[in-house]
Amino acid sequence: MNAMLDRTKLPADLHAHRVWVANGAKPSIVFVTERRRRYAGGAAIAAGLAIILAGLLLHAPSWLALAGLAISVVGGVYSAGGRSGFYQLAEDGTLGEFLGRTRPDLDSMRGMKV
């Protein structure tokens, strides 16, 4: 069951980053993220870092740096949420079963960029 990802069947709001192909009968696995969440989370991370840098340059109170850090952390958590995560590939090249956001055991598989 070494299916390859069919990008035409992938929902438009999802972006595949990497596919792992097994040598045996194990199914292939793909890592996808949501574009909208990735861009919004990246913007929040950048805004938080800008607040931290501005606070350091202007000798602002230390709570401002903590606020910037909190904004950056929230942006990072948001960007990794939603439908982002690891999926098994179905026989027809579409996304199959959702495996979760944590990386499964991929040591015995060969990774390929998409």
C-alpha atoms as a printed R data frame, in Angstrom:
    type eleno elety resid chain resno      x      y      z
1   ATOM     1    CA   MET     A     1  0.000  0.000  0.000
2   ATOM     2    CA   ASN     A     2  2.554  2.613 -1.083
3   ATOM     3    CA   ALA     A     3  0.162  5.292 -2.302
4   ATOM     4    CA   MET     A     4  1.546  8.593 -3.532
5   ATOM     5    CA   LEU     A     5 -0.077 11.935 -2.715
6   ATOM     6    CA   ASP     A     6 -2.334 13.308 -5.440
7   ATOM     7    CA   ARG     A     7 -2.122 17.092 -5.027
8   ATOM     8    CA   THR     A     8 -5.214 17.638 -7.168
9   ATOM     9    CA   LYS     A     9 -7.308 15.792 -4.569
10  ATOM    10    CA   LEU     A    10 -5.867 17.728 -1.613
11  ATOM    11    CA   PRO     A    11 -8.223 20.430 -0.251
12  ATOM    12    CA   ALA     A    12 -7.154 23.914 -1.397
13  ATOM    13    CA   ASP     A    13 -6.648 25.206  2.157
14  ATOM    14    CA   LEU     A    14 -4.169 22.438  3.053
15  ATOM    15    CA   HIS     A    15 -0.477 22.333  2.146
16  ATOM    16    CA   ALA     A    16  1.504 19.082  2.152
17  ATOM    17    CA   HIS     A    17  5.083 19.487  3.388
18  ATOM    18    CA   ARG     A    18  6.527 15.970  3.404
19  ATOM    19    CA   VAL     A    19  5.551 12.394  2.554
20  ATOM    20    CA   TRP     A    20  7.071  9.290  4.131
21  ATOM    21    CA   VAL     A    21  6.932  6.091  2.078
22  ATOM    22    CA   ALA     A    22  7.268  2.659  3.684
23  ATOM    23    CA   ASN     A    23  9.175 -0.225  2.145
24  ATOM    24    CA   GLY     A    24  6.691 -2.891  3.183
25  ATOM    25    CA   ALA     A    25  2.935 -3.051  3.466
26  ATOM    26    CA   LYS     A    26  2.678 -0.070  5.813
27  ATOM    27    CA   PRO     A    27  0.711  2.922  4.509
28  ATOM    28    CA   SER     A    28  2.468  6.120  3.454
29  ATOM    29    CA   ILE     A    29  2.192  9.120  5.785
30  ATOM    30    CA   VAL     A    30  1.941 12.826  4.891
31  ATOM    31    CA   PHE     A    31  2.364 15.969  7.027
32  ATOM    32    CA   VAL     A    32 -0.017 18.821  6.146
33  ATOM    33    CA   THR     A    33 -0.768 22.275  7.520
34  ATOM    34    CA   GLU     A    34 -3.541 24.795  6.951
35  ATOM    35    CA   ARG     A    35 -2.274 27.744  4.920
36  ATOM    36    CA   ARG     A    36 -4.537 30.341  6.566
37  ATOM    37    CA   ARG     A    37 -3.563 29.295 10.087
38  ATOM    38    CA   ARG     A    38  0.110 29.137  9.153
39  ATOM    39    CA   TYR     A    39  0.106 32.709  7.779
40  ATOM    40    CA   ALA     A    40 -1.954 34.119 10.669
41  ATOM    41    CA   GLY     A    41  0.215 32.365 13.262
42  ATOM    42    CA   GLY     A    42  3.381 33.576 11.551
43  ATOM    43    CA   ALA     A    43  2.068 37.143 11.592
44  ATOM    44    CA   ALA     A    44  1.306 36.862 15.319
45  ATOM    45    CA   ILE     A    45  4.793 35.487 16.002
46  ATOM    46    CA   ALA     A    46  6.367 38.359 14.055
47  ATOM    47    CA   ALA     A    47  4.212 40.920 15.884
48  ATOM    48    CA   GLY     A    48  5.197 39.458 19.253
49  ATOM    49    CA   LEU     A    49  8.892 39.598 18.348
50  ATOM    50    CA   ALA     A    50  8.496 43.191 17.132
51  ATOM    51    CA   ILE     A    51  6.917 44.133 20.478
52  ATOM    52    CA   ILE     A    52  9.799 42.499 22.355
53  ATOM    53    CA   LEU     A    53 12.433 44.285 20.246
54  ATOM    54    CA   ALA     A    54 10.648 47.633 20.490
55  ATOM    55    CA   GLY     A    55 10.385 47.234 24.249
56  ATOM    56    CA   LEU     A    56 14.100 46.505 24.524
57  ATOM    57    CA   LEU     A    57 15.081 49.438 22.315
58  ATOM    58    CA   LEU     A    58 12.796 51.883 24.121
59  ATOM    59    CA   HIS     A    59 13.670 50.590 27.618
60  ATOM    60    CA   ALA     A    60  9.983 49.863 28.256
61  ATOM    61    CA   PRO     A    61  8.719 47.979 31.318
62  ATOM    62    CA   SER     A    62  9.469 44.259 31.377
63  ATOM    63    CA   TRP     A    63  5.780 43.320 31.220
64  ATOM    64    CA   LEU     A    64  5.804 44.490 27.594
65  ATOM    65    CA   ALA     A    65  8.367 41.810 26.729
66  ATOM    66    CA   LEU     A    66  6.196 39.222 28.474
67  ATOM    67    CA   ALA     A    67  3.182 40.385 26.464
68  ATOM    68    CA   GLY     A    68  5.188 40.038 23.249
69  ATOM    69    CA   LEU     A    69  6.292 36.565 24.274
70  ATOM    70    CA   ALA     A    70  2.705 35.576 25.036
71  ATOM    71    CA   ILE     A    71  1.554 36.827 21.619
72  ATOM    72    CA   SER     A    72  4.307 34.825 19.921
73  ATOM    73    CA   VAL     A    73  3.425 31.640 21.816
74  ATOM    74    CA   VAL     A    74 -0.276 32.006 21.002
75  ATOM    75    CA   GLY     A    75  0.629 32.510 17.328
76  ATOM    76    CA   GLY     A    76  2.745 29.361 17.335
77  ATOM    77    CA   VAL     A    77  0.024 27.282 18.939
78  ATOM    78    CA   TYR     A    78 -2.588 28.658 16.540
79  ATOM    79    CA   SER     A    79 -0.482 27.935 13.453
80  ATOM    80    CA   ALA     A    80 -0.070 24.278 14.441
81  ATOM    81    CA   GLY     A    81 -3.781 23.743 15.126
82  ATOM    82    CA   GLY     A    82 -6.830 23.045 13.015
83  ATOM    83    CA   ARG     A    83 -6.518 20.191 10.553
84  ATOM    84    CA   SER     A    84 -2.714 20.339 10.582
85  ATOM    85    CA   GLY     A    85 -0.931 17.113 11.393
86  ATOM    86    CA   PHE     A    86 -0.003 13.673 10.132
87  ATOM    87    CA   TYR     A    87 -2.338 11.656  7.900
88  ATOM    88    CA   GLN     A    88 -2.204  8.217  6.340
89  ATOM    89    CA   LEU     A    89 -2.512  8.255  2.574
90  ATOM    90    CA   ALA     A    90 -5.455  6.400  1.091
91  ATOM    91    CA   GLU     A    91 -5.056  4.090 -1.917
92  ATOM    92    CA   ASP     A    92 -6.329  6.804 -4.292
93  ATOM    93    CA   GLY     A    93 -3.768  9.400 -3.102
94  ATOM    94    CA   THR     A    94 -6.133 11.392 -0.885
95  ATOM    95    CA   LEU     A    95 -5.794 12.031  2.830
96  ATOM    96    CA   GLY     A    96 -6.866  9.064  4.889
97  ATOM    97    CA   GLU     A    97 -6.991  8.583  8.643
98  ATOM    98    CA   PHE     A    98 -5.785 11.473 10.846
99  ATOM    99    CA   LEU     A    99 -2.871 10.227 12.984
100 ATOM   100    CA   GLY     A   100 -2.522 13.321 15.172
101 ATOM   101    CA   ARG     A   101 -0.239 16.311 15.528
102 ATOM   102    CA   THR     A   102  2.648 14.491 17.175
103 ATOM   103    CA   ARG     A   103  5.167 12.830 14.907
104 ATOM   104    CA   PRO     A   104  4.555  9.083 14.569
105 ATOM   105    CA   ASP     A   105  7.428  6.599 14.311
106 ATOM   106    CA   LEU     A   106  8.854  7.333 10.855
107 ATOM   107    CA   ASP     A   107 12.338  5.895 11.305
108 ATOM   108    CA   SER     A   108 11.763  2.918  9.016
109 ATOM   109    CA   MET     A   109 10.277  5.106  6.276
110 ATOM   110    CA   ARG     A   110 11.876  7.168  3.533
111 ATOM   111    CA   GLY     A   111 10.944 10.861  3.595
112 ATOM   112    CA   MET     A   112 10.379 12.925  0.458
113 ATOM   113    CA   LYS     A   113  9.627 16.634  0.085
114 ATOM   114    CA   VAL     A   114  6.419 17.394 -1.758
